[in-house]
Each structure stands twice: as C-alpha cells, then as structure tokens.
Amino acid sequence: MIRHIVFFTARDPKDLDRIREGLETLSQIPHSRHFEVGRNLHADRLTGAEVDYVVYAEFDTQADLDAYKAHPAYARGIELVKPLRDMRIAADIESA
C-alpha cells in the first residue's frame, strides 16, 4: 500500500475555504482506497511552522496512485489550489 500525504499553506488566510473546496474535488477520483482532507489543528511547537491543510490518501498500488494523478479531476484540483497556496510538500511512502 502507498500512503500519499500532502501539506499545504495558504498564501492568504482569506482563501482557506477556497483551498479546502479545491482539495476536496480530489475526492471524486476513484483510484484511492481512502481519501481525506483535514485542517491542521496546531502549529509545530518545535519549529513554529504552520500547515493549513493535509491531504491523506491510500492506494493499493503505484499504478493506482499514477492513475489518480492522471485523472482530469487532479488537474482541476491543481488549477483551483495552486494560485492560492504558498507551500506544498508531498510525500509518498510504502507501507505493509
């Protein structure tokens, strides 16, 4: 299984709702076993870094993750969120 985790920060706090709406369009994509968008609950107490949203998804195979990223709704999500975000960090890890 592959766990796909992406962190986002808003360029402007007034756009938080629009960012969430854009990220939630990704839930339409059928290739994930699990998908969720969540608001970060607090800043990192060690560094003070703040992340506004986390996207967490699970995929059975790399092919499923690749199909997710190739889906038109993925491109649409990027189109909606990219102009509003300041930072994006993505990580994919393989899990047993």
C-alpha positions in Angstrom: 0.0 0.0 0.0 1.1 3.5 -0.7 0.3 6.4 1.6 0.2 9.8 -0.1 0.5 12.8 2.2 0.5 16.4 1.1 0.8 19.6 3.2 -0.5 23.0 2.1 -0.3 26.5 3.4 -2.4 29.4 2.2 -0.9 32.4 0.6 -3.7 34.5 2.2 -5.8 33.2 5.1 -9.0 34.6 3.5 -8.6 31.8 0.9 -8.7 28.9 3.3 -12.2 27.9 2.4 -11.5 28.0 -1.4 -8.4 25.9 -0.9 -10.4 23.3 1.0 -13.0 23.3 -1.7 -10.3 22.8 -4.4 -8.7 20.0 -2.5 -12.0 18.2 -1.9 -12.5 18.0 -5.6 -9.8 15.3 -5.5 -12.2 13.1 -3.6 -14.1 12.4 -6.9 -11.1 10.4 -8.1 -11.9 6.7 -7.9 -8.4 5.2 -7.5 -7.8 5.6 -3.8 -8.7 3.2 -1.1 -9.1 6.1 1.4 -9.1 9.9 0.9 -9.4 12.8 3.2 -8.7 16.5 3.5 -8.2 17.9 7.0 -7.4 21.2 8.6 -4.3 21.2 10.7 -5.1 21.6 14.4 -2.0 23.4 15.6 1.4 24.8 14.7 4.5 22.6 15.0 5.7 23.5 18.5 9.3 22.8 17.7 9.7 25.0 14.6 6.6 27.2 14.7 5.8 26.1 11.2 2.2 26.2 10.3 0.4 23.9 7.8 -3.1 24.8 6.9 -4.4 21.6 5.2 -3.3 18.0 4.9 -4.4 15.6 2.2 -4.1 12.0 3.1 -4.8 9.2 0.7 -4.1 5.4 0.5 -3.5 3.5 -2.7 -3.2 -0.2 -3.2 -0.5 0.1 -5.9 1.8 2.6 -7.6 -0.4 2.2 -10.7 -3.4 3.4 -8.7 -1.5 6.4 -7.5 -0.4 7.1 -11.0 -4.0 6.8 -12.3 -5.1 9.2 -9.5 -2.5 11.8 -10.7 -3.5 11.3 -14.3 -7.2 11.9 -13.7 -8.8 15.1 -15.0 -10.1 16.0 -11.5 -6.5 16.0 -10.3 -5.6 18.6 -12.9 -8.7 20.6 -12.0 -7.7 20.5 -8.3 -4.2 21.8 -9.1 -5.8 24.6 -11.2 -8.0 25.6 -8.3 -5.5 25.4 -5.5 -2.1 26.3 -6.9 -2.8 30.1 -7.3 -4.0 30.2 -3.7 -1.3 28.2 -1.9 2.1 29.3 -0.6 3.7 26.0 0.2 3.1 22.4 -0.9 5.1 19.4 0.3 4.2 15.9 -0.8 5.4 12.6 0.3 4.6 9.0 -0.7 5.6 6.1 1.5 5.2 2.4 1.0 3.5 0.6 3.9 2.9 -3.1 4.5 
